[in-house]
Amino acid sequence: MIKARQEQGGVIVNIGSIEAILPFKEGLAHYTTSKAGVIALTRDLARSTARGSGSMS
C-alpha cells in the first residue's frame, strides 16, 4: 500500500504554534510540548524526504 501511494504523491499539513518556540503563558506545558513535537516531526519528515526523490515544503 505504501509503495503504491508513493507513486500517487500526497500532502501532509502540520499546524504548529508560536507558543512552541516562544512560550508566553504559564501552565501550558502540555500544549507547548505537543506543538514543539509537531514542529520536530515536520522538520524530520522534511529532512527524510529531501534525501529521497519526494518533495516537501
mmCIF file of the C-alpha atoms, coordinates in Angstrom:
data_MODEL
# 
_entry.id   MODEL 
# 
loop_
_atom_site.group_PDB 
_atom_site.id 
_atom_site.type_symbol 
_atom_site.label_atom_id 
_atom_site.label_alt_id 
_atom_site.label_comp_id 
_atom_site.label_asym_id 
_atom_site.label_entity_id 
_atom_site.label_seq_id 
_atom_site.pdbx_PDB_ins_code 
_atom_site.Cartn_x 
_atom_site.Cartn_y 
_atom_site.Cartn_z 
_atom_site.occupancy 
_atom_site.B_iso_or_equiv 
_atom_site.pdbx_formal_charge 
_atom_site.auth_seq_id 
_atom_site.auth_comp_id 
_atom_site.auth_asym_id 
_atom_site.auth_atom_id 
_atom_site.pdbx_PDB_model_num 
ATOM 1  C CA . MET A 1 1  ? 0.000  0.000  0.000  1.00 0.00 ? 1  MET A CA 1 
ATOM 2  C CA . ILE A 1 2  ? 2.769  2.449  0.901  1.00 0.00 ? 2  ILE A CA 1 
ATOM 3  C CA . LYS A 1 3  ? 4.661  1.669  -2.295 1.00 0.00 ? 3  LYS A CA 1 
ATOM 4  C CA . ALA A 1 4  ? 1.556  2.315  -4.406 1.00 0.00 ? 4  ALA A CA 1 
ATOM 5  C CA . ARG A 1 5  ? 0.882  5.530  -2.511 1.00 0.00 ? 5  ARG A CA 1 
ATOM 6  C CA . GLN A 1 6  ? 4.389  6.859  -3.243 1.00 0.00 ? 6  GLN A CA 1 
ATOM 7  C CA . GLU A 1 7  ? 3.609  6.902  -6.944 1.00 0.00 ? 7  GLU A CA 1 
ATOM 8  C CA . GLN A 1 8  ? 0.455  8.959  -6.379 1.00 0.00 ? 8  GLN A CA 1 
ATOM 9  C CA . GLY A 1 9  ? 2.008  11.528 -4.071 1.00 0.00 ? 9  GLY A CA 1 
ATOM 10 C CA . GLY A 1 10 ? 0.264  13.385 -1.304 1.00 0.00 ? 10 GLY A CA 1 
ATOM 11 C CA . VAL A 1 11 ? 0.434  16.250 1.121  1.00 0.00 ? 11 VAL A CA 1 
ATOM 12 C CA . ILE A 1 12 ? 0.820  16.392 4.886  1.00 0.00 ? 12 ILE A CA 1 
ATOM 13 C CA . VAL A 1 13 ? -0.027 19.670 6.607  1.00 0.00 ? 13 VAL A CA 1 
ATOM 14 C CA . ASN A 1 14 ? 1.117  20.144 10.196 1.00 0.00 ? 14 ASN A CA 1 
ATOM 15 C CA . ILE A 1 15 ? -0.055 23.138 12.179 1.00 0.00 ? 15 ILE A CA 1 
ATOM 16 C CA . GLY A 1 16 ? 2.252  24.346 14.912 1.00 0.00 ? 16 GLY A CA 1 
ATOM 17 C CA . SER A 1 17 ? 2.200  27.416 17.108 1.00 0.00 ? 17 SER A CA 1 
ATOM 18 C CA . ILE A 1 18 ? 4.487  30.258 18.096 1.00 0.00 ? 18 ILE A CA 1 
ATOM 19 C CA . GLU A 1 19 ? 3.873  29.002 21.635 1.00 0.00 ? 19 GLU A CA 1 
ATOM 20 C CA . ALA A 1 20 ? 6.234  26.089 20.885 1.00 0.00 ? 20 ALA A CA 1 
ATOM 21 C CA . ILE A 1 21 ? 9.094  28.451 20.103 1.00 0.00 ? 21 ILE A CA 1 
ATOM 22 C CA . LEU A 1 22 ? 8.342  31.326 22.455 1.00 0.00 ? 22 LEU A CA 1 
ATOM 23 C CA . PRO A 1 23 ? 6.131  30.246 25.383 1.00 0.00 ? 23 PRO A CA 1 
ATOM 24 C CA . PHE A 1 24 ? 4.230  33.207 26.816 1.00 0.00 ? 24 PHE A CA 1 
ATOM 25 C CA . LYS A 1 25 ? 1.586  31.707 29.089 1.00 0.00 ? 25 LYS A CA 1 
ATOM 26 C CA . GLU A 1 26 ? 2.155  29.780 32.283 1.00 0.00 ? 26 GLU A CA 1 
ATOM 27 C CA . GLY A 1 27 ? 0.524  26.418 32.855 1.00 0.00 ? 27 GLY A CA 1 
ATOM 28 C CA . LEU A 1 28 ? 0.565  25.332 29.216 1.00 0.00 ? 28 LEU A CA 1 
ATOM 29 C CA . ALA A 1 29 ? 3.488  22.917 29.359 1.00 0.00 ? 29 ALA A CA 1 
ATOM 30 C CA . HIS A 1 30 ? 1.421  20.132 27.783 1.00 0.00 ? 30 HIS A CA 1 
ATOM 31 C CA . TYR A 1 31 ? 0.342  22.385 24.887 1.00 0.00 ? 31 TYR A CA 1 
ATOM 32 C CA . THR A 1 32 ? 3.814  23.841 24.318 1.00 0.00 ? 32 THR A CA 1 
ATOM 33 C CA . THR A 1 33 ? 5.401  20.388 24.357 1.00 0.00 ? 33 THR A CA 1 
ATOM 34 C CA . SER A 1 34 ? 2.909  18.920 21.896 1.00 0.00 ? 34 SER A CA 1 
ATOM 35 C CA . LYS A 1 35 ? 3.333  21.830 19.455 1.00 0.00 ? 35 LYS A CA 1 
ATOM 36 C CA . ALA A 1 36 ? 7.130  21.541 19.712 1.00 0.00 ? 36 ALA A CA 1 
ATOM 37 C CA . GLY A 1 37 ? 6.724  17.842 18.883 1.00 0.00 ? 37 GLY A CA 1 
ATOM 38 C CA . VAL A 1 38 ? 4.716  18.716 15.763 1.00 0.00 ? 38 VAL A CA 1 
ATOM 39 C CA . ILE A 1 39 ? 7.464  21.099 14.637 1.00 0.00 ? 39 ILE A CA 1 
ATOM 40 C CA . ALA A 1 40 ? 10.177 18.485 15.292 1.00 0.00 ? 40 ALA A CA 1 
ATOM 41 C CA . LEU A 1 41 ? 8.215  15.820 13.399 1.00 0.00 ? 41 LEU A CA 1 
ATOM 42 C CA . THR A 1 42 ? 7.718  18.151 10.434 1.00 0.00 ? 42 THR A CA 1 
ATOM 43 C CA . ARG A 1 43 ? 11.410 19.017 10.286 1.00 0.00 ? 43 ARG A CA 1 
ATOM 44 C CA . ASP A 1 44 ? 12.425 15.369 10.489 1.00 0.00 ? 44 ASP A CA 1 
ATOM 45 C CA . LEU A 1 45 ? 9.992  14.401 7.719  1.00 0.00 ? 45 LEU A CA 1 
ATOM 46 C CA . ALA A 1 46 ? 11.326 17.236 5.575  1.00 0.00 ? 46 ALA A CA 1 
ATOM 47 C CA . ARG A 1 47 ? 14.911 16.058 6.051  1.00 0.00 ? 47 ARG A CA 1 
ATOM 48 C CA . SER A 1 48 ? 13.999 12.436 5.362  1.00 0.00 ? 48 SER A CA 1 
ATOM 49 C CA . THR A 1 49 ? 12.029 13.338 2.249  1.00 0.00 ? 49 THR A CA 1 
ATOM 50 C CA . ALA A 1 50 ? 14.700 15.723 0.972  1.00 0.00 ? 50 ALA A CA 1 
ATOM 51 C CA . ARG A 1 51 ? 17.169 12.830 0.873  1.00 0.00 ? 51 ARG A CA 1 
ATOM 52 C CA . GLY A 1 52 ? 14.807 10.844 -1.348 1.00 0.00 ? 52 GLY A CA 1 
ATOM 53 C CA . SER A 1 53 ? 13.013 11.775 -4.508 1.00 0.00 ? 53 SER A CA 1 
ATOM 54 C CA . GLY A 1 54 ? 9.918  13.322 -2.892 1.00 0.00 ? 54 GLY A CA 1 
ATOM 55 C CA . SER A 1 55 ? 9.216  16.951 -2.252 1.00 0.00 ? 55 SER A CA 1 
ATOM 56 C CA . MET A 1 56 ? 8.386  18.748 0.961  1.00 0.00 ? 56 MET A CA 1 
ATOM 57 C CA . SER A 1 57 ? 7.565  22.377 1.557  1.00 0.00 ? 57 SER A CA 1 
# 
